Amino acid sequence: MGEDLAGFLARHPAYAVLAQPLDRFFRASREVFFGRDPSLAQRTCPFPDLVATARRLAVAERAAKAGGRS
């Protein structure tokens, strides 16, 4: 999904406010799995930021479901 984040956000506008944190998450993920310096992932998306993003995603998902869209 990282490669199609813009498309996902276009199809699911409830998550658009999370574009930057999601982009950082996917960049960090690529660095961990395919990069040469996995510690760069921790600098790109530190754990507290990851937790905050997950919480914001949960709120956005609940709001989207309550509003009948996702």
Buried (B, 14 or more C-beta within 10 A) or exposed (E): EEEEBEEBBEEBEBBEEBEEBBBBBBBBBBBBEEBEEEEBBBEBBEEEBBEEBEEBBEEBBEEBEEEEEE
